[in-house]
Amino acid sequence: MTETKTHTIVPAQAGWFVRYFIKGTKEYEAYLSCEPIVAWEIERFDRPTFNSDEEAIAYFEENAE
């Protein structure tokens, strides 16, 4: 059994934004920031499945770095 990691970057559709609130201080007023999303970064891990805790422990002991 092996673990596989894939990494993908997917361009975002135009018009997607993240908005977040910036709390004000004595120096400046609070405001709502709006930032465009340019891409989604996706990481996927395909890991083996185990039928018991003992099986999982044995696997990780064998594959410890």
Residue, then its C-alpha position, 0 to 999 in steps of 0.5 A: m500500500t502506498e500513499t499518493k499525493t496529487h497537486t492541481i491548480v484550477p483557474a477560477q471563473a471570472g467574478w469570484f471574490v473573497r470578502y473579509f472584514i478588516k477591524g478598525t483601529k485608532e489609525y483607520e476605520a473598519y472596512l470590507s475588503c474584496e479580493p478576486i480569486v484567480a485560482w483554486e489550489i487543490e491537494r488530494f491524498d489517496r491513502p490506504t484504508f485499514n480494517s483495524d487500528e492494528e493494521a494501520i499501526a503496522y502499516f505506519e511502523e513499516n513505512a516510517e521515515 
